[in-house]
Amino acid sequence: MKRAFADLHLKVNPRDQLETQRLFERAASFGYTFVSVPFSNKFSEEELSKVQTTAQQAGVNFISRADFHARNENDLTHFLRKFRRRFEVICVICDDKDVARQAAKDRRVDLLNFPSLDYHKRFFDRAEAELASGSLTALEVDVKPLLILDGPPRVRLLTSLRREIAVALEFHVPVVVSSGIAETRLMRLPKDMASLGFLFGLNEETALDAVSTNPAAIIGRNREKLSSRFVAPGISVIKEGKL
């Protein structure tokens, strides 16, 4: 079966329509089926609608995504309660260990993203992975730092990523490889994105899954849940009859 490739983290400002259009058009020409840009909790429906239209015109399938930097566990819970049914993908940016733990065990969270280049602020360890493995939450890895860093900082990041990916695979936590880019010059072909996964411990099959099967599973699962026909996992209303 032909793979449908996804880049769930084109980190462009959705208000920048011109750059968003350029990225979507480049993504389409590179063979991506699904693309997404992150919205914050201060988004507007008008902005979201404009980005969806831009994606449609470019020939790619837009996935609505919200990124959230939670200050504490209560902050995270409030955000999820308010926005879970408004977006197809929910990502928690993990800058705090307690928030990361809470996000990992919450089934409403799709992606955990650890942006820090500081080893001490990357909290994806065995405890985090064990929580994520029970909630279908995936670990997202942005490749942008690997494209722009060199020397010791790049080596240190790769060391952290190898450790995190090994733990994720051990606990069967899905890995999603995204770009995290905001400029067309940094965009890579889907298989080139997958090849970067070799640097931090993915083999050919798991690397390709990280840019296709794994994000597609998240998209499919949440689109089903957001459908008006959804009743419960595996149960949907096919046709309503008259009483």
N, C-alpha and C positions, 0 to 999 in steps of 0.2 A: 504494500500500500504506500502511495506517495505521501511523504511527510508535508504537513502544513507548518511552516516556520513562523515564529512569533518573536517580536521584540517588545516586551511589556514595559520597557523603561526608556523611552526617548525623553530625555529630561529637559525638554524645551519648555519655555513659558508658554502656556496655551493662549495667552493674550497676544503673543507674537505670531500673527497669522502667516506672515510671509515665510518665516523660518520653519514654522510647523508644516506649511505646504511643501517646502523644499525637502524636508525630512521624509514626509509621507511619500512624495514622488520618488525619492531615491530608494526608499524601502520597497516600494512596489517594483521598481526596476531591478532590485537585487533579489527579488523572489520571496519577500515576506508576505504572508497572508494576513497576519494579525499584528496590529501595532497599538501602542498605548502611550499616553503622556500623563504624568501625575497631576491631579488636582488636589488642592488643599481643602480644609473644611470651610474656607471662605469663598468657595466657588459660586458661580452663578449659572443658572440653567441656560441662559443665553450663550455664555462662553462654551459650555459643553455642547450645545447644539451646533455652534459654528465649527467646532473641531470635528464633530461627527460628519458634517457636510463636507469639510475639507478632505477628510479621509475617503469619503465616498467618491469624490471627484478624482482623487489620486488613484483609486482602484484598490484600496486596502480596507480591511475590516477593522473598524475602530473598537477598542475595548475600553470602556470607561473605568478609570482607576483613581482611587483616593490614597494619598500618602499622608501619614499622620505621625508627628513627633509628640508623643504623649509625655506630659510632665510627671504623671504618677498613674497608679492603677485606676483610680476613680475617673481621671481624665480620659483614659483609654476606654473604660466601660461606657462613659457618656457618649464618646465619639461613635463607638460601634453600634450602640442603640439607635443613634440618630441617622447614621449614614450607611449601615450595612445593606439595606434594601434600595439604596439609590445608586450604588456602583457595582460593576461586575467583578472588580478586583479590589481588595482591601490590603494595603501594605502598611506595616508598622515599621518606622525607622527606629532602630534600637540603639539609643544612646545611653540607656539606663538599664542596669541589670534586672531590677525588680520589674520594670515595664516589659523587658524582653521575656522574662519568665511568664508573666501574665499573658502576653500576646501568644506565646508558644502553645499554651494549653487552651486557648479560646478558639473554638471551631469557626467563629466568624472572621478570623484573620486568615488570609490566603498566603501572604508573603512576609517573611522576616528579612529585613535588609540591615546589614551592619556596615555603615559607611566609614567608620573611623579607620585611619591607617595606624593608629596606636594599638599595639598588641593588648594592652591592659584594658582597652575599651571595646574589645571584641568579645562578646559574651556567649558565642555559640560553642558550648561545651557539651559534655555527655548529659548533664542534667537538662539543659535546654533541648537537646535532641530527643531525649526520652519523652519530654512533654509534647514536643511537636509531632512525634511519631503517632501519638494517640489522637491527634486533632486534624490530620491531613494538611497541616500547615507546611509550606515549602520554604526552603532557604534560597533567597535570591542573591546571586553574585553579579555585580556590575563589572564589566571588563574595562571600562574607561581608565581606571588607575593603571592598569597593566599597559595601556597604550601610551600614557603620557609620563609615567615614572621611569627612572632608570637608576642604576647603581644600587647602593644599600637599601633605600626605601622600597624599591621594587622587590628585592630579595626578601626583605622582611615581610612584605605583604604576601608574597607567594608562600612563604613558610606558614603564615597564619591560615591562608586559604587551603593549603594541603591538609593541615590539621583539621580544619572545619569540615572539609569535604569527606575526609576519612570517617569522621564521626557521623556525619549525615548518612553516608552509605551504610555504616554499621547498623544504624537505627532505622534504616529504610525511610529516611526523610527525603522527599522529592527535592531535587536541585533544579532551579531555573536560572539559566544564564541570560542576562540582559545586557544591553550596551551601557546605559547610564549616560549617553552622550547628548549634546545639544547642538552639535555642528555636523554638517553633512560630510566634511572631510574625514571625520573619525568613524563613519559608518563602515561596517564590514559585512561581507556576504555571510549568509547563515552558516555555511560550512566553515568559514573562517572563524566565526564566533565559536563554533563547536571545537575547532582545533585549539583555540586558546584554553579550552577546558583541559586539554592534555597537560598543560603547565601546572595545574593544581590538582591532578589526580584522577580525572575522569578518563575512562577508556572510550573507544570510538562510539560504541552503542550508547553509553550513558551520556556522553557529550552531545550527541545528536538528539537524544531524548530531552536534554535540558533546554534546547531551543525549539522543540516541537511538541513531543508527546506530553511532557509535564505541564507546560503552560496551557496547552490545548485542553488537558483534563480539568484544569482550574476554570477555564472559560466555559466549557461545556457544563460542568457541575453547577456553576453559578447562574448561567443563563437559564438552566432548567428551574432553579430555585426562584428566580425573579419572574418567571413566566406566570401569567394569571391562571394557568392550568395546574400549577404545582400544588400538591397536597402534602406530600412527605417524600423523603428520598425513595425513589423507585415507584412512586405512585403519582399519576397525573390524571386529570380529567380529560378524556378523549372527546366526549360529546355529551352535552347536557340534554337530558330528555325532559319532556313535559309530564307533570304529575296528573 
